[in-house]
């Protein structure tokens, strides 16, 4: 068996493992967000996952009105947080996060619910240069005191968490 054949065989076997997950927007197993969340209890993707949700076909205001939640300072970094969408159990909320002061985070992770992320799926925000976007799924049981929780990973690999109220 030549090297090319071995490479093709290995990629055919290993490739699907990296494509798995709880939907086409999820990170691969073994990444930080999946280490924090190892079952799907408390949230529901529906029968078809997220495949039926296409952002390209949506109207510009399809996520509902955007609410300014305010500012939060975590690990010396101040963030401005806006949220779009209609908050209800299982809803996908769109978060726009801007760094307004302090050091740029290495990574930002978000979830909706309580500090322990009970029934919530942690999601990593995308973006750079101070502008980030994340989609956070509200848990199936949305408590009245639920908040947007934000975890910042700093350049020294430490993680700090803060929250901002959803009013």
C-alpha positions as CSV (number, residue, x, y, z in Angstrom):
1,X,0.0,0.0,0.0
2,X,1.6,3.3,-1.1
3,X,1.6,6.5,1.0
4,X,-1.2,8.2,-0.9
5,X,-3.5,5.2,-0.4
6,X,-2.7,5.2,3.3
7,X,-3.5,8.9,3.6
8,X,-6.8,8.6,1.8
9,X,-7.8,5.6,4.0
10,X,-6.9,7.4,7.2
11,X,-8.7,10.6,6.2
12,X,-11.8,8.6,5.2
13,X,-11.9,7.0,8.7
14,X,-10.9,10.0,10.8
15,X,-12.7,12.8,8.8
16,X,-16.2,12.1,9.9
17,X,-15.2,12.3,13.6
18,X,-14.4,15.9,13.1
19,X,-17.7,16.6,11.4
20,X,-19.8,15.3,14.3
21,X,-21.5,17.4,16.9
22,X,-24.9,18.6,17.8
23,X,-25.5,20.6,14.6
24,X,-23.6,22.3,11.8
25,X,-22.8,25.3,14.0
26,X,-21.3,23.3,16.9
27,X,-17.7,22.9,17.6
28,X,-16.0,19.5,17.3
29,X,-16.0,17.1,20.3
30,X,-13.0,17.8,22.5
31,X,-13.1,21.5,22.0
32,X,-13.5,23.8,25.0
33,X,-17.3,24.3,24.7
34,X,-17.9,20.5,24.4
35,X,-15.7,19.9,27.4
36,X,-17.9,22.2,29.4
37,X,-21.1,20.5,28.0
38,X,-21.2,16.8,27.5
39,X,-24.9,16.1,27.1
40,X,-27.9,17.7,25.4
41,X,-30.1,17.7,28.4
42,X,-32.1,20.9,28.8
43,X,-32.0,22.2,25.2
44,X,-33.6,21.0,22.0
45,X,-32.4,21.3,18.5
46,X,-35.6,19.8,17.1
47,X,-35.7,16.8,14.8
48,X,-33.5,18.3,12.1
49,X,-30.9,20.2,14.2
50,X,-30.2,23.7,12.8
51,X,-30.2,22.7,9.1
52,X,-33.6,24.4,8.6
53,X,-32.3,27.8,9.8
54,X,-30.6,29.8,7.0
55,X,-29.4,33.3,7.9
56,X,-28.8,34.2,4.2
57,X,-32.6,34.1,3.6
58,X,-33.6,36.2,6.6
59,X,-34.7,39.8,6.5
60,X,-32.2,42.3,8.1
61,X,-34.4,42.6,11.2
62,X,-35.4,38.9,11.3
63,X,-33.8,38.4,14.7
64,X,-36.2,40.9,16.3
65,X,-35.3,44.1,17.9
66,X,-31.9,44.4,19.4
67,X,-31.8,45.3,23.1
68,X,-28.8,47.0,24.6
69,X,-28.1,45.0,27.8
70,X,-25.4,47.3,28.9
71,X,-21.7,47.0,30.0
72,X,-19.9,44.4,32.0
73,X,-16.2,44.3,33.1
74,X,-14.5,40.9,33.2
75,X,-10.8,40.3,33.7
76,X,-10.1,44.0,33.2
77,X,-11.9,44.1,29.9
78,X,-15.1,46.1,29.5
79,X,-17.7,44.8,27.1
80,X,-20.8,46.3,25.6
81,X,-23.5,43.7,25.1
82,X,-26.5,43.8,22.8
83,X,-29.0,41.0,22.3
84,X,-31.4,40.4,19.5
85,X,-34.3,37.9,19.3
86,X,-37.4,37.0,21.3
87,X,-36.3,35.5,24.6
88,X,-38.2,32.3,25.3
89,X,-37.3,28.7,26.2
90,X,-35.2,27.1,23.5
91,X,-34.8,30.3,21.5
92,X,-31.6,31.2,19.8
93,X,-30.5,34.7,20.9
94,X,-28.0,36.8,18.9
95,X,-25.4,38.6,20.9
96,X,-23.2,41.4,19.7
97,X,-20.3,42.0,22.0
98,X,-17.8,44.9,21.7
99,X,-14.6,45.4,23.6
100,X,-14.8,49.1,24.8
101,X,-11.8,49.1,27.2
102,X,-9.0,46.9,28.4
103,X,-7.0,44.0,26.9
104,X,-8.4,42.0,24.0
105,X,-9.6,38.5,25.1
106,X,-8.1,35.4,23.5
107,X,-11.6,33.8,23.5
108,X,-15.1,34.7,24.6
109,X,-17.7,32.1,25.5
110,X,-21.4,32.8,26.2
111,X,-24.5,31.1,27.5
112,X,-27.9,32.0,28.9
113,X,-29.1,30.8,32.2
114,X,-27.3,30.5,35.5
115,X,-23.6,30.6,36.4
116,X,-23.3,26.8,36.3
117,X,-24.8,26.7,32.8
118,X,-27.5,24.3,33.9
119,X,-29.3,23.1,30.8
120,X,-27.4,25.6,28.6
121,X,-25.0,25.2,25.8
122,X,-21.8,27.3,26.0
123,X,-21.0,28.9,22.6
124,X,-17.7,30.5,21.5
125,X,-18.1,34.0,20.0
126,X,-16.6,34.7,16.6
127,X,-14.9,37.9,15.6
128,X,-11.8,39.9,16.3
129,X,-10.6,43.5,16.7
130,X,-13.0,44.1,19.5
131,X,-16.2,43.1,17.6
132,X,-17.7,39.7,18.4
133,X,-20.9,37.8,17.6
134,X,-22.4,34.7,19.3
135,X,-25.6,32.8,19.1
136,X,-26.7,31.5,22.5
137,X,-29.5,29.1,22.9
138,X,-31.8,29.7,25.8
139,X,-32.3,26.6,28.0
140,X,-35.6,24.7,27.8
141,X,-36.4,25.8,31.3
142,X,-35.8,29.6,31.4
143,X,-35.7,30.8,35.0
144,X,-36.9,34.4,35.8
145,X,-33.4,35.4,37.0
146,X,-31.6,34.1,33.9
147,X,-28.7,36.2,32.7
148,X,-26.3,36.3,29.8
149,X,-23.0,34.8,31.1
150,X,-19.7,35.7,29.5
151,X,-16.5,33.9,30.0
152,X,-13.2,35.5,28.9
153,X,-10.0,33.6,28.3
154,X,-7.0,35.9,28.8
155,X,-3.5,35.8,27.3
156,X,-2.2,34.0,30.4
157,X,-4.8,31.2,29.8
158,X,-6.9,32.2,32.8
159,X,-10.7,32.3,32.6
160,X,-13.0,34.7,34.3
161,X,-16.7,34.9,34.2
162,X,-19.3,37.7,34.6
163,X,-22.9,38.2,33.8
164,X,-25.3,40.8,32.6
165,X,-29.0,40.8,33.4
166,X,-31.7,40.1,30.9
167,X,-34.4,42.6,31.7
